[in-house]
């Protein structure tokens, strides 16, 4: 089972994340920098879930990195987010097992191996 580190830009009170395999940056330290989140994920073998584009830039420039799912879906309601996860989460979970980075867009999912 994969463990996910949910960045503060995704809703903590999102019912989809109400499972033991989701850990929240907000529960660790709301003041964590992107670098601290990155290092925490590396140290604890966690997959980062984020809407922060800085993680994509850091990924491209790094030799060592955690697995990351970058949600490039813009602002949406919880209902829209729930619909997105219902339609795409199984694909994302399957893909992240074999790749290093996922860009989850509104209309498709890009995997970087």
C-alpha positions as CSV (number, residue, x, y, z in Angstrom):
1,X,0.0,0.0,0.0
2,X,1.4,3.4,-1.0
3,X,1.5,6.2,1.6
4,X,0.7,9.8,0.4
5,X,1.8,13.1,1.8
6,X,-1.0,15.6,1.1
7,X,0.3,19.2,0.6
8,X,-1.6,22.1,2.2
9,X,-3.0,23.2,-1.1
10,X,-5.3,20.2,-1.2
11,X,-8.3,20.0,1.2
12,X,-7.6,18.1,4.4
13,X,-11.3,17.6,5.1
14,X,-11.8,15.9,1.7
15,X,-13.6,12.6,2.3
16,X,-11.4,10.9,-0.3
17,X,-8.4,11.4,2.0
18,X,-10.1,9.9,5.0
19,X,-7.9,6.8,5.1
20,X,-4.7,5.8,6.9
21,X,-2.6,6.0,3.8
22,X,-2.9,9.8,3.6
23,X,-0.7,11.9,5.8
24,X,-1.2,15.7,5.9
25,X,1.5,18.4,5.9
26,X,-0.9,20.4,8.0
27,X,-0.7,17.7,10.7
28,X,3.1,17.7,10.7
29,X,3.9,21.5,10.4
30,X,1.9,24.1,8.5
31,X,5.1,26.1,8.1
32,X,7.0,23.5,6.2
33,X,8.7,24.8,3.1
34,X,8.6,22.9,-0.2
35,X,12.1,21.7,0.4
36,X,11.2,20.4,3.9
37,X,8.1,18.6,2.4
38,X,10.3,17.1,-0.3
39,X,12.9,15.9,2.2
40,X,10.2,14.5,4.6
41,X,8.7,12.6,1.7
42,X,12.1,11.2,0.7
43,X,13.0,10.2,4.2
44,X,9.6,8.5,4.9
45,X,9.1,7.0,1.4
46,X,5.9,9.1,0.8
47,X,4.3,10.1,-2.5
48,X,3.6,13.9,-2.5
49,X,0.1,15.0,-3.6
50,X,0.2,18.7,-4.5
51,X,-1.2,21.5,-6.7
52,X,2.1,23.4,-6.3
53,X,3.9,23.8,-9.6
54,X,7.2,24.4,-7.7
55,X,7.5,20.6,-7.1
56,X,7.5,20.0,-10.9
57,X,10.4,22.5,-11.3
58,X,12.3,21.0,-8.5
59,X,11.7,17.5,-9.9
60,X,13.2,18.5,-13.2
61,X,16.3,19.9,-11.6
62,X,16.9,17.1,-9.0
63,X,18.8,13.9,-9.1
64,X,17.0,12.5,-6.1
65,X,13.3,12.9,-5.6
66,X,10.2,11.4,-4.1
67,X,7.4,10.3,-6.3
68,X,5.0,13.2,-6.9
69,X,1.4,13.6,-8.2
70,X,0.9,17.2,-9.4
71,X,-2.7,18.1,-9.8
72,X,-2.9,20.7,-12.5
73,X,-6.7,21.0,-12.3
74,X,-7.2,24.6,-11.3
75,X,-9.6,25.8,-8.7
76,X,-12.6,23.5,-8.3
77,X,-15.3,22.8,-5.8
78,X,-15.2,19.8,-3.4
79,X,-17.9,18.2,-5.6
80,X,-15.8,18.7,-8.7
81,X,-12.7,17.4,-6.9
82,X,-14.6,14.4,-5.7
83,X,-15.8,13.7,-9.3
84,X,-12.2,14.1,-10.6
85,X,-10.8,11.6,-8.0
86,X,-13.6,9.1,-8.6
87,X,-12.8,9.2,-12.3
88,X,-9.0,9.2,-12.1
89,X,-7.6,7.9,-8.8
90,X,-7.4,4.3,-9.9
91,X,-5.3,5.3,-12.9
92,X,-3.1,7.6,-10.8
93,X,-2.5,4.9,-8.2
94,X,-1.6,2.4,-10.9
95,X,0.7,4.7,-12.8
96,X,2.6,6.1,-9.8
97,X,3.8,2.5,-9.0
98,X,5.8,2.5,-12.2
99,X,6.7,6.2,-12.8
100,X,8.3,9.0,-10.9
101,X,6.0,11.9,-11.5
102,X,2.4,12.3,-12.6
103,X,0.8,15.5,-14.0
104,X,-2.9,15.0,-13.4
105,X,-4.7,17.4,-15.7
106,X,-8.5,18.0,-16.1
107,X,-8.7,16.0,-19.3
108,X,-5.8,13.5,-19.1
109,X,-3.0,12.2,-17.0
110,X,0.7,12.5,-18.0
111,X,3.2,10.0,-16.5
112,X,7.0,10.7,-16.4
113,X,9.1,7.5,-16.1
